[in-house]
Amino acid sequence: MTPATHRTAADRPRDWTDGHVERWRPVLPHLDPDVEGAVTRMGKLVRHLGRVREQGVADYGLQKHEFDTLHGLAGRGGRATPSDLRADLNLAPASVTGRLEALERRGFVVRTPSSDDRRRVDVELTEAGRLAWRQALDVVGREEHRLLGVLSPVERRQLSDLLRRVLLAAEQPVPETRTGTGADRPEAGWHA
């Protein structure tokens, strides 16, 4: 355990979420402060990383949707079909076509007839596209490492394992809930 884990609650550094939870506890007496704190902190971190990502993407002359498309292509080894990208990005066919046309005009991708099936087109990341994607990605990666660098390698693994358990629950179908007063279930907070 690190010295920080031996501190009492009064000795721990406080963040914005601590005040948020304190404000809501009198309003929602059954509020679980640990659940509210964890969910609120996760939301704030996701929004923070989203802002860093948008700025990093913009700093390298890309729009978010261009970066997402280059990222999807890079994740497939730099070569994919439009239908692969469409599935990866959850887009309509016309949307992916428009994105690819714009990226091709910028010299970030090339579209060529497939060597397997001449009716298909393959999309390939160019060196310019790979460089633009990599530079924008590095901005986000540096911030992720800065934030998670406050944790030891063991703590980072533990955090990752705990979040995996939470996400596995999120990936399961939501059970049907009963209607009523809700007095028998914990209160949900408002996650700012």
C-alpha positions as CSV (number, residue, x, y, z in Angstrom):
1,M,0.0,0.0,0.0
2,T,1.1,3.5,-0.7
3,P,1.3,6.2,2.0
4,A,-1.8,7.8,0.5
5,T,-3.9,4.7,1.2
6,H,-3.1,5.0,5.0
7,R,-4.5,8.5,5.2
8,T,-7.8,9.2,6.9
9,A,-10.6,10.8,4.9
10,A,-9.9,14.1,6.5
11,D,-6.2,13.9,5.5
12,R,-6.8,13.1,1.8
13,P,-6.5,15.7,-0.9
14,R,-10.0,16.8,-2.1
15,D,-11.2,17.1,-5.6
16,W,-14.3,18.7,-7.1
17,T,-16.2,15.5,-6.8
18,D,-15.8,15.4,-3.0
19,G,-17.8,18.7,-2.7
20,H,-20.3,17.4,-5.3
21,V,-21.0,14.3,-3.2
22,E,-21.3,16.3,0.0
23,R,-23.9,18.6,-1.6
24,W,-26.0,15.7,-2.7
25,R,-25.9,13.5,0.5
26,P,-28.4,15.6,2.4
27,V,-30.7,15.8,-0.7
28,L,-30.5,12.0,-1.4
29,P,-30.0,10.3,2.0
30,H,-29.5,6.8,0.5
31,L,-26.9,8.0,-1.9
32,D,-23.8,5.7,-1.9
33,P,-20.9,8.2,-1.9
34,D,-18.5,5.7,-3.3
35,V,-20.7,4.9,-6.3
36,E,-21.5,8.6,-6.9
37,G,-17.8,9.5,-6.5
38,A,-16.6,6.8,-8.9
39,V,-19.2,7.5,-11.6
40,T,-18.7,11.3,-11.3
41,R,-14.9,11.0,-11.5
42,M,-15.1,8.6,-14.5
43,G,-17.4,11.0,-16.3
44,K,-15.1,14.0,-15.6
45,L,-12.1,12.0,-16.8
46,V,-13.8,11.0,-20.0
47,R,-14.8,14.6,-20.7
48,H,-11.3,15.8,-19.9
49,L,-9.7,13.3,-22.2
50,G,-12.3,14.1,-24.9
51,R,-11.3,17.8,-24.7
52,V,-7.6,17.0,-24.9
53,R,-8.3,14.7,-27.9
54,E,-10.3,17.4,-29.7
55,Q,-7.6,20.0,-29.2
56,G,-4.8,17.5,-30.2
57,V,-6.7,16.6,-33.3
58,A,-7.3,20.3,-34.2
59,D,-3.6,21.1,-33.5
60,Y,-2.7,18.8,-36.3
61,G,-5.3,20.1,-38.8
62,L,-7.7,17.2,-38.4
63,Q,-11.4,17.2,-37.5
64,K,-12.6,14.6,-35.0
65,H,-14.4,12.5,-37.6
66,E,-11.2,12.5,-39.8
67,F,-9.1,11.4,-36.9
68,D,-11.7,8.7,-36.0
69,T,-11.6,7.4,-39.6
70,L,-7.8,7.4,-39.7
71,H,-7.7,5.7,-36.3
72,G,-10.1,3.0,-37.5
73,L,-8.0,2.4,-40.5
74,A,-4.8,2.3,-38.5
75,G,-6.4,-0.2,-36.2
76,R,-6.8,-2.5,-39.1
77,G,-3.2,-2.4,-40.0
78,G,-3.6,0.6,-42.4
79,R,-5.8,-1.2,-44.9
80,A,-9.5,-2.0,-44.9
81,T,-12.6,-2.0,-47.0
82,P,-15.2,0.8,-46.6
83,S,-17.6,-1.8,-45.2
84,D,-15.1,-2.7,-42.5
85,L,-14.7,1.0,-41.6
86,R,-18.5,1.5,-41.7
87,A,-18.9,-1.3,-39.2
88,D,-16.1,-0.1,-37.0
89,L,-17.3,3.5,-36.9
90,N,-21.0,2.6,-36.9
91,L,-21.8,4.8,-39.9
92,A,-24.2,4.8,-42.8
93,P,-22.6,3.9,-46.2
94,A,-22.9,7.5,-47.5
95,S,-21.1,8.9,-44.4
96,V,-18.1,6.7,-44.8
97,T,-17.9,7.4,-48.5
98,G,-17.9,11.1,-47.8
99,R,-15.2,10.8,-45.2
100,L,-13.0,8.7,-47.4
101,E,-13.4,11.2,-50.3
102,A,-12.3,14.1,-48.1
103,L,-9.4,12.1,-46.7
104,E,-8.3,11.1,-50.2
105,R,-8.3,14.7,-51.3
106,R,-6.0,15.6,-48.4
107,G,-3.7,12.8,-49.3
108,F,-4.3,10.8,-46.1
109,V,-5.8,7.7,-47.8
110,V,-5.8,6.1,-51.2
111,R,-8.6,3.9,-52.6
112,T,-7.7,1.2,-55.0
113,P,-9.6,-1.7,-56.6
114,S,-9.3,-4.8,-54.3
115,S,-6.8,-7.4,-55.4
116,D,-9.3,-10.1,-54.2
117,D,-12.5,-8.8,-55.8
118,R,-12.5,-6.0,-58.5
119,R,-16.0,-5.0,-57.5
120,R,-14.7,-3.9,-54.1
121,V,-12.4,-1.1,-53.1
122,D,-9.6,-1.2,-50.5
123,V,-8.7,1.9,-48.5
124,E,-5.1,2.3,-47.5
125,L,-3.5,4.8,-45.1
126,T,-0.8,6.9,-46.7
127,E,2.4,8.0,-44.9
128,A,0.9,11.5,-44.6
129,G,-2.3,10.0,-43.1
130,R,-0.3,7.8,-40.7
131,L,1.8,10.8,-39.6
132,A,-1.3,13.0,-39.0
133,W,-3.0,10.3,-37.1
134,R,0.1,9.4,-35.0
135,Q,0.8,13.0,-34.1
136,A,-2.7,13.6,-32.9
137,L,-2.7,10.2,-31.1
138,D,0.5,11.1,-29.2
139,V,-1.2,14.2,-27.7
140,V,-3.8,12.0,-26.1
141,G,-1.3,9.3,-25.1
142,R,0.9,11.8,-23.3
143,E,-2.1,13.1,-21.3
144,E,-3.3,9.5,-20.5
145,H,0.2,8.7,-19.2
146,R,0.4,12.0,-17.2
147,L,-2.9,11.2,-15.5
148,L,-2.4,7.5,-14.8
149,G,1.3,8.1,-14.0
150,V,0.2,9.1,-10.5
151,L,-0.5,5.4,-10.0
152,S,2.0,2.6,-9.6
153,P,2.1,-0.1,-12.2
154,V,0.3,-2.4,-9.8
155,E,-2.4,0.3,-9.1
156,R,-2.9,0.8,-12.9
157,R,-3.4,-2.9,-13.4
158,Q,-5.8,-3.0,-10.5
159,L,-7.8,0.0,-11.8
160,S,-7.9,-1.6,-15.3
161,D,-9.1,-4.9,-13.8
162,L,-11.8,-3.2,-11.7
163,L,-13.1,-1.2,-14.7
164,R,-13.2,-4.4,-16.7
165,R,-15.5,-5.9,-14.1
166,V,-17.7,-2.8,-14.2
167,L,-17.8,-2.8,-18.0
168,L,-18.6,-6.5,-18.2
169,A,-21.7,-5.7,-16.1
170,A,-22.5,-2.8,-18.4
171,E,-22.3,-5.1,-21.4
172,Q,-25.0,-7.4,-20.0
173,P,-28.7,-6.7,-20.7
174,V,-30.3,-4.4,-18.2
175,P,-32.6,-6.4,-16.0
176,E,-36.2,-5.4,-16.0
177,T,-37.0,-3.1,-13.0
178,R,-40.1,-2.9,-10.9
179,T,-42.1,0.3,-10.8
180,G,-42.9,1.9,-7.5
181,T,-41.5,4.3,-5.0
182,G,-38.0,3.0,-5.3
183,A,-37.6,3.1,-1.5
184,D,-36.0,-0.4,-1.7
185,R,-33.2,0.6,-4.0
186,P,-30.3,3.0,-3.7
187,E,-30.8,6.5,-5.0
188,A,-29.0,7.6,-8.1
189,G,-27.1,10.8,-8.0
190,W,-26.8,13.6,-10.6
191,H,-23.4,13.2,-12.2
192,A,-22.1,16.6,-13.2
